[in-house]
Amino acid sequence: MRRGNVVKYNIQIKERGVPMKDMSAQKQVCSIGTGGESAEALRERSWEYGLPPYLQHDLDAYKEGLAEGSSLLDCLWGELYGSINIAEINDGAITHEHANYLRQKFLWVNEVPDFTNCKRVPGRAYNGANGKKIAIEYQGEQYMLKFPPSGQGKRTELSYTNSCISEHIASTIFNMVGIPAQETILGTYDVGGKTKIVCACKDFTADGSKLFDFCSIKNTVIDSEHGGTGTELEDILDTIEKQQYVNPVEVLQHFWNVFVVDALLGNFDRHNGNWGFLYHDDTQTATLAPIYDCGSCLLPQADAQVMRAVLSNQDELNARIYRFPTSAIKQNDRKINYYDFLMTAGNKDCNAAVMRMMPRFHLDEMQAFIREVPFLDELQRQFYQTYLSARMERLMIPVHRRIMEQQQHLSPRLHM
């Protein structure tokens, strides 16, 4: 918020909430005996007691931690999560239905949809290298269901990456700051006896619109010597000016707006294949497509070890702000470093986008949203909130100040 020459940034972080249901809101276990017990109470007694010893221990410890507000709740959550999986998958000691009861009641923040039995949509397929995708129908709407890519062969302790979490958080933040993005829902899907966290992305082409990604648009500029996949900044800007689908002024503003938000979110993969236009056959017109494919934001490869390092070591945090991640867009054949590029304040259109977007970056609202994201344990929740806050404070705010100083320096000259 700006008043005169004073700029006040809204960067306060509200105290994190506990990422599980408040035990006080849950019904207490009835005393032993069946007289007058409801079906819910009977199931609670039969499914929360008499468990394998390791699972019973971890469930009781987690309940106690919730009741006492334990500072080790993230650890207790992880122990319970692992024990449920062992009891169901490894030992076969509890059924899948029993396991999901425990997951839904104690692990997930809100009720989340299980997409396993959703109707598959025939004749729909999606490309892209980042994980498997299928078309489903959910509540009468068509969605693309994205599965997390495997972490095998990558330098991470994760069996699957956090890209679905990143997809949901980043897409929602784009919508929060006024840039239309795909609607997303986090849920679960059972594959080979394992429950995976998936991201359902509402299909914005279900109305018959055709998606032309920017790679395809670049190929329509026949006097260009560069192919559609090239991400050299000068070439992208040249294509924006010469393409004949959407008003170039509108596209240019959109491009830089997205670049600025990607800088905030640390997106390392906004290439020409994951933004573009929607073509509408009925009106023979094109519009900007909603933002999609945001799974490369917010360090999706970060496992628990990396998250703890970032939270406890300023050097680790700073390396992921000032050095990494870089943009997929290149300048002079080198990927753009967000901090270096923005701090030079050398591109007037980019500077204008920073000035447009910064008043929309309400960090407290973003933090409040992250507190409600399902499936996150306390470590993950703290990591995402801290990382987003640090990129705002150490990257975006200094850039904003630099541009304002530049404008104030130039302003007297304009009136001479």
N, C-alpha and C positions, 0 to 999 in steps of 0.2 A: 504494500500500500504506500502511495507516495503523497506527501503533503509538503508543498513548496519544494525546498531542496533536500528534504529529509525523506529517506525511504525506509519503511519499516517492513521487515520480512516476517512472514507468518511461518515460523519453523519450529514452534514448540511441539513437543511430542507428549501426547497424553500417556498416562501410565498404562502399561500393557495389561490386557485382560487375560484371564486364564483360558487356554484354548480348548476347554472342555466344558461340559455342562455342569452347572452348579449343583452339587449334591443336595443342597437344601431344597432345590426345586424338584428333586426326584422323590418318588414315594418311598417311604421307609419300608424295610423288609418286615413283613408280619411275623409275629411270634410263631414258633413251631406249632403245627396243628392246622388242619384244613378247614375247620369250621368257619364259614363266612368269608373265606379268602376269595378275592377276585381272580379271574384268569391271569391277569397281569402279575398279581402277587405270587401266584403259584408258579408261573414261569420264572419269575425273578428268583424264587427260592430254589427251584430245581436247576437253573442255569447259572447261578452265581455261587453255588455251594456244591461240595462234593466233586470238585474239579481235580485234575491231576495236581499233585502237591506243588510243583513249580508254578503252575498257572494260578492256583489258589493263593499262593504266597504273594505273587506279583499283583493280583487283583486286589487283595486286601490291603497291600502296601499303597497301592494307588488311591484307593478309597480314603485311606487314612491321610495321605498326602493332600488330597483335595480338601478334606475337612479341616486340616490344620494350615492350609496355605503354604505347603512346603516349598522351600527354595529349590529343591531337587525335583520338582514336578516334571521337568523335561526328561530327566533320567528315568523316573518312575514310569512315565508314559512310554518311553522306548522299551523298557523291560517288559511291560504288559503287551505292547505291540508284538515283540518277538515271541513271547510265550504263547499268545493266541495262535500265531502262525505255526509254531512248532506243534502245538496240540492238535491243530487241524490237519496240516499238510504232512508233517514228518511222522507223527505218532498215530494219527487217525483216532485220537482220543475224544474228539468232539466233532459234530457234524458241521458242514458248511453253514447251515442255518444258525446253529448255536454260535459259531465263530462270528458271524455277521451281527448277531444280537449284541455280543460283547463289544464289537467294533463300533457299532452305531451308538450304543449307550455311553461308552466311556472314551473312545478315541476321537471320534469326529465331532466338530463343534456344533454343526447344525445338521438337520436331516439332509442327506445328500442322495441323489438318485442313483439307482443301480441300473445301468443301461444294458445289462447282459441280455435281457429278453426283449429288447426293443426290436421292432420290425426293421429288417434290412431293406433299403431302397434299391430296387434293381435298376441297372442301367446307369448307375452313378459311380464314378471312380475319380480319385484325386491324385495328382502327382506331388512331387516334393521328396526330398531326401531325409527329412527329419522325422522318422518314425512312421509307423503304419497308420492308415486312415481308412475308415469305412463310412458309408452313408447310412444313417438310421432315421427313423421317424420317432419323435418324442413329443408327446402332448399335441399331436396334430401338426407339428412343424418338422421340417427337414433339417437335419444337423449333420455336419461332418464330425465324426468321432476320432480324435487324435490320441494315439497311444504313445507313451514315452519311448524314445529310442533306447536301446540297450547301452549300458555303461561299460560293457565288456570290451576289452582292448583299449580303454581310455584311462587316463591318469586320474581315476576317481575311485573311491570306495563304494560308490553307489552301484547297485545292481541295475538300476534304471535312473536316468537323469531326471532332473526336476523341471524339464521343459514344459510339461503340462501346467505346473504351478506358475511358471514364468508367463506362459501364454495367457492364463486367466488374469493374473495381477496386472500385466502390462496392458492388455486389451481394455480392462476396466479403467485403468488410469488414463488411457487415451480418451475414452468416453468422458471421464470426469473433467478433462481439460478442454472439452469442446471439439475434439477431432473425432468424427464418427468412426467407430471400430466395430468389428464383429462382436455379436453377443456371445458370451461364453458361460458354460456351466461346468463346474467340477463334479465328477461322480466316479463310480467304480464300474469295472467290467471284469468278469471272470474268464480267464484264459488258462486252459490246461490245469484247472484246479487251483490257480493262483488269482487273487484279487488285485487288479492293477488300478491305480489312479489315472483317470483319463480326463480329457477336456473336450466337451461337446461345443462345437462352434456352429452357430446358426448359419445355414447356407444362404447367403445373400443373392445367389443366382437361382434360387428355387422358383422365382417368378418368371423365369425364362430369359432373364438378362444374361449377357455373355461377358465373362471376365476377360479383358485384354490386359495382360500384365505389361509392365513398362518395357520388358525385353521385346515383346511383340511390337509395341509402339515404335521402338527404336528402329526396328527393321523396316518400318514404312517410310523412313526418311532416306530416300534412295540416293541422295547426294552425299551421304555420310560414308566415310571410309572405315567406320568402326562397326563391329557386329553388335547384335542386340544385348549380349551378355556383358559387354564392357562397362565398367563402373567408373571410368575417369570423369571427374566432376565437370570439366569443360565440355565433354561430349554429352553428358546428361543434360546440362543447361542448354546446349545447342539443340538437342532433340525437343526439349520442352518448348522452346521458341518456335520450332519448325513444324511440330506435329499439328494435325488439323482436326482433332477430336474434341478437345475441351479448350476453352479460352486459356491461352498461355499465361496470362497474368494470374488467373486462378490456380493453375497448376504450379506455377513458380512459388506462390505463397504457400500452397499446400506442401510442396517438397521441403521447403525450409522449416515450416512448422513441425513437420514430422521429424526432420533432422534434429531439431532442438529437443523434442520429447525423447527421441532415441538417445540423445546425449545424457539426459537425466536418468534414463533407465539402463544405460550401458548396453545398448544393442550392438552386437558385433556382426549382424548378418542381414541388414536391410539392403539387399541387392535388387537387381531389376526384375527378378521373378516374384517378389513378394510385395509389390504395390502396383497400382494401375488404374484402369478405367472400367466402368460398366457400360456396355452398349445395349440399348433398348430397341429391339426390332420394331415395336409398335409405333414409336415416334421417330425412329432413325436418328436418335441423338445419343450422346455419351455423357456420362457424369463420372466424377471421381469415385472410385470404389472405397468402401469402408476399409480401414486399416485391418490387416490380417497377418498371420504368421509372425507372432511376437515371442516365440519360444526361446529365442536367443538373448532375451533381456535378463538382467538381474542374475548373472552368473549361474546358469542352469547346471553346470558341472560341479558346483561347490558341494562337497559332502560335509559331514559333521566335523571332520578334522579341519577342513578349510574354513568353515564357518567359525569355529572356535578361535582359529588363528586370526581371522579378520577382526573378531570382536575383542581380542585381547592384545593385539599388536598393531600399533599405529602404522608401522612400516608396511605390514601386509595390507592394511586398509588403503593406505595412500597409493600403493602400487596398483591397486584396482580402481583408482580414480584418475591419477595423473598419467599412468603408462598404459593401462589396459582397462577395458577393452577398447580397441580401435574400431572405427567405422569400416564397413565394407566398401565405402566410396573412396576413391583414390584421387590424389592430386600429385601430378608429376610422377605417376606410376608407384606411389607409395600410399598405403592406407592412411586415411586421415586420423590423427590423434585428436580426439574431441577437445581436450583441454587446450592444446597448442593452437588449434585452428580457431576456436572460439575466442581465446584470449587475445589473439592478434586483432580481432574486430576489423578485419580487412575486407569483408564482404558485406556490402550495404544491405543486400536482401536478407542475408542471414542475421545481421544485426537487427533488422526490422522484425524478424520472426522472434528473436529473443525478447524484444520489447513487447510484442503481442502476447507471447506465451507466459512470461513470468508472472503477470497479475493473475493468471489462471492456476498457478501452481500452489494450491492450498495444501501444504504438507500435513497439517493436522487431519484433514479429511482423508488423505491417502493413508495415513497411519491408522486411522479408525477403521478404514476398509480392511487393511491387512490383519487387524485384530480379529476380524470375522471370517477370514478365509479358512475353509475347512481343510482338514488333513495335516495342518502344520503343527509340529510340536513346538515347545517354548523356545528351543534353540533356533529353529528356522524362523519363527515369528520375530524374534529379537534381531536375527541377522538381516532379514529383509527391511525391517524398520530402520535399523542402524545404517545399512548400506545406502538406502534411499535418502535418508537424512544427510549423510556425509556427502553424497554427490550433489545435493542441493546446496549445502553450506560451502563446500570447497571448490565446486565447479560452477554451478549456475549463478550463484549470488556474486562471486567475483567477476564473472563475465558480464553480468548485468551492470555492475558498478563501472566496469571499464568502458562499456558502451555509453553510459550516461556521462561519464567524465569526458569522453571524446566528443559527444554532442554538445556539452557545455563549453568545451574549448573552441569548437567550430562556430558556435552560435554568434559570438560577438563579431566574428569576421564577416558573417553573412549580412550584418547590418552596417558595415563600414561603407 
